[in-house]
Amino acid sequence: FFSNFTIVVSPMAKSLADLKVQDVVTFVQKARGVKMCYIVPEDTLKQAVKVMVENEVCALPVLENHGQGEKEKYFGMISITDVVQVTSELAGPKGEGFGETMAAVLERKVSELQEEYHLLPENNKAKVSDNLMDVVRNGFVRPNYFRMAVFDGEKATALLSQNDVVEFIAQSPDLLGVKATCPISKLGMASAKAASVKETDTVLNALALARAQGQREVGVLDAAGKLVGIINAGTLEGVADLSTLLLSISEFKAKHPIAEPVIVSSRATLSEVVAVVGPAARRVYVVDEQGMPEFFMPTEDVLRNIVNSGWEFNNVTVADVCKIAHHPIQVLTMNTEKTLGEAMKELAEHSVLTAPVLRGGKYVGMVDAFDILSELIACLEDRQRGTLKEDDHKAGGYQYSIGDKEVFTEVSGRILENLNYSSKDLLPGDMTLHNAIATVFLPNRYHRVSVTKDSPPTKESKVSDILSQRDIAKFLSQFPDILGDRGEKSIEELGFLSRRVHTVNYRDSMMKAFQIMYHSTSRAMPVVNGKGKLVSSISIGDLKGLNNFYHLRLMVCFAKSQVDNPEDYAPDQIPLPMPLYCTKDESLSSVLKNMSVHLNRSVYVVDDQMHPISEVTLTDIFKSLVKPGADQLFKSKH
C-alpha cells in the first residue's frame, strides 16, 4: 500500500524554536524519496512482514480507510521487533520451538496482536504543522518513540524518526547554537555502558538482550573484544525468513550484512556527534584508542541534549515512567489459592521478586518474596522463642536445627489468601509521579506498586503494569535536568549521611542477614570483614531465583561466592561481588545514574578505609524530591 504526497517547502528556520515537522519531512523526501507504506488491522502479521521486507523498513503504521478524510483511523505503529518479541515470549526463555511458534504468530491478524498485547501506541503521531521541538520533547524524548506517524489534516502522509530529525539538524549545525562545540563529556551524554554480544551469539539472543536492557540495539564484539557491528531492528530490514534469527551473528551476516557501528571519541563535540548519526544509527558508540567500546549514546540522548528533556517534575505521570521502563508485555499474576511454596517457585521461574495477587480476577495486593520469607522468619523465631533486636548486631540470630524442615514445609503450604501483603494500592496511570511518591510510596514504604489504566481505580480494575522505585530512579537518571541544581549537589550537602548502617559479617548465615533486615525494615545490608571493611552486600534481590529456603542456611561468603568451588578457599579469601558505593563528595545525579545502571536501590557511603559510614537509599532521595519547598528545584532548563 503506497501513498504519494507533496509538501510545500517552507523557508529555512533561523532557530530550533521556529522549525516545523513539515521542514524535516520535506528534507527526508528530497534526500531519500521515501514512500509512505502501511497495513490495515485485518492484515496478518505475515502480510505486514512481507510489506516491510519489500520496502526495506522495520516498522509500519496501521491505518483504516486511508485517504478517506474523517473516516481514516490510525491504530498505531507495528515493528518487526514486536513480532519477534511476542514469538520469543510465547516460545519461552530457551527459544525452544521458535520456528513453529513464529509460523503460528505470523498467521495472526494485526488487530488480534493489539487486543492481546497492546503493542500499537496510538499517540505516537504528529501533524506537519506541529512545532518540531515540541514533537521531539513530547514524542521522541519523553515517551521515547523511535518513529511517529505524520498527518496532514486527517491523512497520514509520512513517517518521522529520531534519525530524521538529527540528520536534518546536521545539515544546519548553526541551529545548535553554543552547544555545537561543547564536548559530549560535559553534556553528560557518554554515561551508559554499552550492552554487547559476541559473534558466536544468535541474533535472537542479541535482540532479546537489547529488549531486556531497554535498548534499541547491542554492539557485536569480535574475539578480541573490538566493536565490529551492531544488531538492531534495522538488522531485520529485508529479511523474509525470520527463522534465520536463530543463526549465530557470524552465520547471519554471511547472508544479511549487519550495520557497522557509528563511532566517536570521548573528545567529540555535540555537532560532531550529530554529523555522524545518519539515517540508520540507533546510537553512537564512544570507543578508546584500541577501538574497545566504553560508552554509548542513543539517538534520544542526542535529541535530549539538543532540546533538554522538556519534563516538568510535577507534570510527569506514572504512565510516563512505566513507558520509559520498557516492562514485559504481560504482567505475571497469581491467584489467592496458590501456596507460598508455589508462589516462591513461580517468582523464581520468572526471575522476579513481586507479582500482583488476584481473587476471582480482582486485585487484592502484591506478593513479595520478602513477604514470604518474613512469614518463615516469624515462625522460626516463634519456635526458637527468641527475637533478634534491632540494636543487637552481635546476636546469634537464626540457628539451624533439625526441626526446621517441619517449619519450612508448614510455611510453604500456606496460601496467599492469608498473607499480609506489603502493597495493596493500585495506582492510576494518570497520577503524577510527585503524588505517587508523596502519598503512596513513601508513607507505605512501598518498593513496587501495581498500576492500572483506570482513573480512578475500581474493584474491577485490571493490573496493566508495575511501577518500582528502580523505574523511578531510571527515569530521573535518564532525564537529569529534571533535578535542576540539586543534581549537582553532593551527598553530604544534601544531608544523606545520617542513616544508620546495619552490617553483617561474611561468616554469618544468609538467614541471619535477612532476619536483621526483617527487624530493621531494611531491604539491603552491607557485608563486612573482620576489620569492618565493605566486602559485599545482601539485598532482597538475592531472593530472585530462590525456589526453596535451604540455601539461606549457608554462610554469606559461600552464598555470595563468585566462584564455582568456594569450598576450596578459606572463608576470608572467597571472591565476593562488591556492592555499589560512593564517597560523601559524589553528586546526586552521579549516584542516581550508577544506581540505575547497576539496578540498585541503595548505595553505601564509605570513608577512606572502606568502612561503610552511611547508606543512601532511593527512599531517601525521593523524600528529598517531594519535601516542602523543593518544587522550585525541579524547573526544566529550556
HELIX and SHEET records of a PDB file:
HELIX    1   1 LEU A   16  ASP A   18  5                                   3    
HELIX    2   2 VAL A   21  ARG A   32  1                                  12    
HELIX    3   3 LEU A   45  ASN A   55  1                                  11    
HELIX    4   4 GLY A   69  LYS A   71  5                                   3    
HELIX    5   5 ILE A   80  ALA A   91  1                                  12    
HELIX    6   6 PHE A   98  LEU A  106  1                                   9    
HELIX    7   7 VAL A  110  TYR A  117  1                                   8    
HELIX    8   8 LEU A  132  VAL A  135  1                                   4    
HELIX    9   9 VAL A  136  VAL A  141  3                                   6    
HELIX   10  10 GLN A  162  ALA A  170  1                                   9    
HELIX   11  11 PRO A  173  THR A  181  5                                   9    
HELIX   12  12 ILE A  184  LEU A  187  1                                   4    
HELIX   13  13 VAL A  203  ALA A  212  1                                  10    
HELIX   14  14 ALA A  233  LEU A  236  5                                   4    
HELIX   15  15 LEU A  242  LEU A  246  5                                   5    
HELIX   16  16 ILE A  249  LYS A  255  1                                   7    
HELIX   17  17 LEU A  270  VAL A  277  1                                   8    
HELIX   18  18 THR A  299  VAL A  307  1                                   9    
HELIX   19  19 PHE A  313  ASN A  315  5                                   3    
HELIX   20  20 VAL A  318  ALA A  325  1                                   8    
HELIX   21  21 LEU A  340  GLU A  349  1                                  10    
HELIX   22  22 ALA A  369  GLN A  384  1                                  16    
HELIX   23  23 ASP A  404  SER A  412  1                                   9    
HELIX   24  24 LEU A  416  ASN A  418  5                                   3    
HELIX   25  25 LEU A  433  ALA A  436  1                                   4    
HELIX   26  26 ILE A  437  PHE A  441  3                                   5    
HELIX   27  27 LEU A  442  ASN A  444  1                                   3    
HELIX   28  28 GLN A  469  GLN A  478  1                                  10    
HELIX   29  29 PRO A  480  GLU A  488  5                                   9    
HELIX   30  30 MET A  510  SER A  520  1                                  11    
HELIX   31  31 ILE A  540  LEU A  543  5                                   4    
HELIX   32  32 TYR A  550  ARG A  553  5                                   4    
HELIX   33  33 VAL A  556  ALA A  559  1                                   4    
HELIX   34  34 PRO A  566  ASP A  568  5                                   3    
HELIX   35  35 PRO A  571  GLN A  573  5                                   3    
HELIX   36  36 LEU A  588  VAL A  597  1                                  10    
HELIX   37  37 LEU A  618  VAL A  626  1                                   9    
HELIX   38  38 ASP A  631  PHE A  634  5                                   4    
SHEET    1   A 2 PHE A   2  SER A   3  0                                        
SHEET    2   A 2 MET A  36  CYS A  37 -1                                        
SHEET    1   B 2 ALA A  59  GLU A  64  0                                        
SHEET    2   B 2 LYS A  73  SER A  79 -1                                        
SHEET    1   C 3 LYS A 125  LYS A 127  0                                        
SHEET    2   C 3 ARG A 147  ASP A 152  1                                        
SHEET    3   C 3 LYS A 155  SER A 161 -1                                        
SHEET    1   D 3 SER A 196  LYS A 198  0                                        
SHEET    2   D 3 GLU A 217  LEU A 221  1                                        
SHEET    3   D 3 LEU A 227  ASN A 232 -1                                        
SHEET    1   E 3 ILE A 263  VAL A 264  0                                        
SHEET    2   E 3 ARG A 283  VAL A 287  1                                        
SHEET    3   E 3 PRO A 293  PRO A 298 -1                                        
SHEET    1   F 3 MET A 334  ASN A 335  0                                        
SHEET    2   F 3 THR A 354  ARG A 359  1                                        
SHEET    3   F 3 LYS A 362  ASP A 368 -1                                        
SHEET    1   G 3 LEU A 426  PRO A 428  0                                        
SHEET    2   G 3 ARG A 448  THR A 452  1                                        
SHEET    3   G 3 ASP A 465  SER A 468 -1                                        
SHEET    1   H 3 VAL A 504  ASN A 505  0                                        
SHEET    2   H 3 ALA A 524  VAL A 528  1                                        
SHEET    3   H 3 LEU A 534  SER A 539 -1                                        
SHEET    1   I 3 TYR A 581  CYS A 582  0                                        
SHEET    2   I 3 SER A 602  VAL A 606  1                                        
SHEET    3   I 3 PRO A 612  THR A 617 -1                                        
END                                                                             
